């Protein structure tokens, strides 16, 4: 793995945890460091960190608040 990619992943411990559970990314990032963007995208989708997921979560919270009132 290239040093730049490794240091980029070291900045966020949750990226390293994701790599441990999905080792295919070690091989992909070692051979194709330009795929770091794809890694980030998959990480966000799996961990539900995309904009759509955040909007859904917020709407669910608003619905719960309305039910309580």
N, C-alpha and C positions, 0 to 999 in steps of 0.2 A: 504494500500500500504506500502510496506516495506520502511524503511528510506533510505536505499541505493538507491533504485529505484527512490524514490521521489527526493533525492538530485541530482541524475543523470539527471532527467528531469528538475529540477530547473536551471541547468547550461545553458540551451538553452530555451529562452522564446518562440521560434517558436514551440518547442515540446509541451509546455503547451497550446498554441493556437490550435494546432492540436488535443490535447486531448479534448478541449472544443467542437470542431466540431465533434469529433468522440468519444462519451462517452463510447462506448463498451470497449475501451482500459482501462478505469478506472477499470472495473470489471475484465478484463483479467489480468492486471498487479497486481491487488490486490491478486487475487487467484493464479496466476502463475507468479511470478517475473522473472522467467527464460525466459519468452517470450519477454523480453526487446529487444532482437536482432530482433525478428519478428516485433516489433513495429517500430524500426529504419528502417528496410527494407521497410515496408509499407509506412512510412513517406517519404522516399526517392523516392519511385515510384510515389506516389500521387503528390509530389511537384517537380517532374522531376529533381531530384538531382543525378540520377545514372550516371555511366560513359557513358553509351550509349546516354543518354539525353544530356550530356555535349558535346559529340562528334558531335551529330546531330546539336546542337546549333552552334558549331564552324564551321561546314561545311556550314551551312546556312549563317553565317556571311561572310565566304570566298566567297561564291557565290554572295552575295550582293556587296562585294568589287570588284569582277571581272566584274560585270555588270556596275559598276560606271566608270571603267577604259576604 
